[in-house]
Amino acid sequence: MALDKKIRSLKRVVPSPAELQQERERIWLGISQVDWNAKVKCPDPKWLTQPIIEKITKKLWPHIKPGISRNRLFNQVVIGSFVGPYPDPKSIAEITNDLASTTKKLHKILGRLDFPPNYVFRISRGSVETWNIFVECLERATEITYEKPPKNEKPIQRSCVISAYDLITKYTIEVPAKTRGGLFYAVAGLIYQINNPAADDGNDDKLKAACDRFLDLVRDRGYEGAVRNRDRW
């Protein structure tokens, strides 16, 4: 069947068990050879962000958990300070609406009493299990919803806030709190500088609001529930 070449293939390549085991062994070998007490290089080839990385490390160091070296803390700050780009919320909303409406129509068609049985065979290649999996996936797709982020909060701000929260809770004895000028706001602000160096001073209040909202989510939904909220983008 001829497909529109402008649309990417929907198939996923599944490696063989032998290939998966080989890759697993390669990853574990690499991890075992890492010296966490030796500094890693920042992803920025010009090291333009290193002063900010050093500043974050300096702020966290007085509160460090026992047994963690300064170089290891620096490495974790490097890993946690660079957040990935997120799609535009408007695009996500459009995709979600299209997905929900299309899958509901398809589900309704498949459920018609006069739906030809041979179509079931052709779609599933005669496998009842494959057909049931297909229907279950379709039903899950109809339930996908989208929660728009607050107008004054950008996805990159939320990601920087979560990274700051993770660094503080995993590597220090401090607890992120709504304290003006406190560790949580300071680290989140520095991480935001790395990922959005063109941000103006007006973003300080917006970033503080993003910090406060995330802490409220952690309080109301727990950490896992708060982090999953990031996926809405």
C-alpha positions in Angstrom: 0.0 0.0 0.0 1.4 3.4 -1.0 1.8 5.7 2.0 2.2 9.5 2.2 6.0 10.0 2.3 5.5 13.2 4.2 4.3 11.2 7.2 6.9 9.3 9.2 6.7 5.5 9.5 4.7 4.5 12.6 6.5 1.2 13.0 8.9 0.6 15.8 12.0 -1.6 15.4 12.4 -4.1 18.2 15.9 -5.4 18.6 16.5 -9.2 19.0 17.0 -10.5 22.6 20.7 -11.0 21.7 21.1 -7.4 20.6 19.3 -6.1 23.7 21.6 -8.2 26.0 24.7 -7.0 24.1 23.6 -3.3 24.5 22.8 -3.9 28.2 26.3 -5.2 28.8 27.8 -2.3 26.9 25.9 0.2 29.0 26.8 -1.5 32.3 30.5 -1.7 31.2 30.4 2.0 30.5 28.8 2.9 33.8 31.3 0.7 35.8 34.2 2.6 34.2 32.9 6.1 35.1 34.9 7.9 37.8 32.2 9.9 39.5 34.8 11.8 41.4 36.4 13.2 38.3 34.8 16.3 36.7 32.9 15.8 33.4 32.8 18.4 30.7 29.8 20.6 30.2 27.7 19.9 27.0 28.5 23.4 26.0 31.7 23.1 23.8 32.8 26.6 24.6 32.2 26.1 28.4 30.2 29.3 28.4 27.9 27.8 31.1 30.6 26.4 33.4 30.6 29.5 35.6 26.9 29.0 36.3 27.5 25.3 36.9 30.2 26.2 39.4 27.8 28.7 41.0 25.0 26.1 41.4 27.5 23.6 42.8 28.8 26.3 45.3 25.2 26.9 46.5 24.4 23.3 47.0 27.7 22.2 48.6 27.1 23.6 52.1 24.0 21.4 52.3 25.5 18.3 50.7 24.5 14.8 51.9 27.3 12.8 53.6 29.5 10.7 51.3 29.1 12.8 48.1 32.3 14.5 46.8 32.3 18.0 45.3 33.3 16.7 41.9 30.4 14.2 42.0 28.0 17.0 42.9 29.4 19.1 40.0 28.8 16.2 37.6 25.3 15.8 38.7 24.7 19.5 38.3 26.0 19.3 34.7 23.7 16.4 34.0 20.6 18.0 35.6 21.1 21.6 34.4 20.4 21.0 30.7 16.8 20.4 29.9 15.4 19.4 26.5 13.1 21.5 24.2 9.4 20.9 24.4 6.8 21.2 21.6 4.6 24.2 21.4 1.5 23.8 23.7 -0.7 24.9 20.8 0.6 22.1 18.6 0.1 19.6 21.4 -3.5 20.8 21.9 -4.2 20.4 18.2 -2.6 16.9 18.1 -4.6 15.8 21.1 -7.9 17.0 19.8 -7.3 15.4 16.4 -6.2 12.2 18.0 -9.3 12.0 20.3 -11.8 12.8 17.6 -10.2 10.4 15.0 -9.8 7.5 17.4 -13.4 7.9 18.6 -14.7 7.8 15.0 -12.6 4.7 14.3 -13.8 3.0 17.4 -17.3 3.7 16.4 -16.8 2.2 12.9 -15.1 -0.9 14.3 -18.1 -1.4 16.7 -20.7 -1.4 14.0 -22.8 -4.6 13.8 -22.4 -4.7 10.1 -18.6 -4.4 10.2 -17.3 -7.1 7.8 -15.6 -10.0 9.8 -13.0 -10.4 7.0 -11.8 -6.9 7.8 -11.0 -8.1 11.3 -9.0 -10.9 9.8 -7.2 -8.6 7.4 -6.3 -6.1 10.1 -5.1 -8.7 12.6 -3.9 -11.3 10.2 -6.2 -13.8 11.8 -4.9 -13.3 15.3 -7.6 -12.7 18.0 -4.9 -11.6 20.4 -3.5 -9.0 18.0 -7.0 -7.7 17.4 -7.7 -7.3 21.1 -4.5 -5.5 21.6 -5.3 -3.2 18.7 -8.7 -2.4 20.2 -7.3 -1.9 23.7 -4.7 0.6 22.3 -7.4 2.4 20.4 -9.6 2.7 23.5 -6.7 4.1 25.5 -6.1 6.6 22.7 -9.7 7.9 22.9 -9.1 8.7 26.6 -6.1 10.9 26.1 -6.8 14.5 27.2 -4.7 17.7 27.3 -4.4 20.1 30.2 -3.1 23.5 29.0 -0.3 24.9 31.1 -0.8 28.2 32.8 -0.5 31.2 30.4 2.3 32.7 32.5 4.4 29.5 32.7 6.5 28.1 30.0 7.5 24.4 29.7 11.1 25.2 30.0 10.5 26.9 33.3 8.7 23.9 34.6 11.6 21.6 33.6 14.2 23.9 35.2 12.1 23.9 38.4 11.9 20.1 38.4 15.7 19.8 37.8 16.3 22.2 40.8 14.0 20.2 43.0 15.7 16.9 42.0 19.2 18.2 42.7 18.3 19.6 46.1 16.3 16.5 47.3 18.7 13.9 45.9 22.0 15.4 46.9 21.4 17.7 49.8 19.8 17.6 53.2 17.6 20.6 52.4 13.9 20.5 51.5 12.7 22.8 48.7 10.5 25.5 50.2 8.8 28.7 49.3 11.5 31.0 50.7 12.3 34.2 48.9 16.0 34.1 48.2 16.2 30.5 49.3 18.1 27.6 47.8 15.2 26.3 45.7 14.5 29.6 43.9 18.2 30.3 43.5 19.1 27.0 41.9 16.0 27.1 39.6 16.9 30.6 38.5 20.5 29.6 37.7 19.4 26.5 35.7 16.9 28.7 33.8 19.8 31.1 32.9 21.6 28.1 31.3 18.7 27.1 29.2 17.3 30.5 28.4 20.2 33.0 28.6 18.1 35.7 26.8 15.5 35.8 29.5 14.8 39.2 31.0 14.5 40.2 34.6 10.7 40.0 34.3 11.0 36.3 34.3 12.0 36.1 38.0 8.5 36.4 39.3 7.2 34.0 36.7 9.9 31.5 37.6 9.1 31.9 41.3 5.4 31.3 40.5 6.4 28.1 38.6 8.4 27.0 41.7 5.4 27.6 44.0 3.0 25.8 41.7 5.3 22.7 41.5 5.6 22.6 45.3 1.8 22.8 45.5 1.6 19.9 43.1 4.1 17.8 45.1 2.0 18.6 48.2 -1.3 17.6 46.6 -0.3 14.8 44.3 3.1 13.6 45.5 6.4 13.9 43.6 5.5 11.3 40.9 2.1 12.9 40.3 3.7 16.4 40.0 6.4 15.2 37.6 3.9 13.4 35.4 2.1 16.7 35.1 5.1 17.8 33.0 4.1 15.3 30.3 1.0 17.4 29.4 3.3 19.5 27.2 
